[in-house]
Amino acid sequence: MLKPRVIPIIVTAAITAVVLFGGWAIYNQVAVAAPLEQVVNGISGVASSDKPMMNRDQVDIRLSLTPEANLKDVYQSIASNGKKVFGDRTLSLVFDGDTSKQLDQLWNKSLFAVAEAMETKTYSSIPAAMNESAKSMTNVTVTTEMDDINVYITLKDKEAVKYVVLPRNSAQLEAW
């Protein structure tokens, strides 16, 4: 009977693993991440973006927006133009930007009212709650928009901007 040789078996297994995982990584980079990055960077309002991070269920994209960008339009453009690349995965955008203490205070001040509106599905009370909280602050503008998937909130002051995307699906609200 032939005795198996350990070294050739280990070398073969290592080469096979490198080829398989390397091929998967190259495919993921060339066929999925690079086209999605081109889609994101080609959208009006996007200043810059990082490489998309994808797993089985979700696509995470970190990006910076221009000051005049419309949050809802950017999100919808990425979702519709990138759908053929990321398929049924959930899109999650993380916005880089210079927020300010004033905008963070405004968001914290209105968070309970917004959370209650999201939980009770009374979305029409969100703009009123945000504007009521913003009355005491100087040079702050609040923009709220909604579609069938998300609620989009943009808070701006002279020097900073804060973007918030809230999913209308209540099971996803735990993340924010």
Summary of the structure (lengths in Angstrom):
residues: 176
radius of gyration: 22.2
end to end distance: 63.5
largest distance: 87.5
contacts: 479
relative contact order: 0.11
helix: 50%
strand: 23%
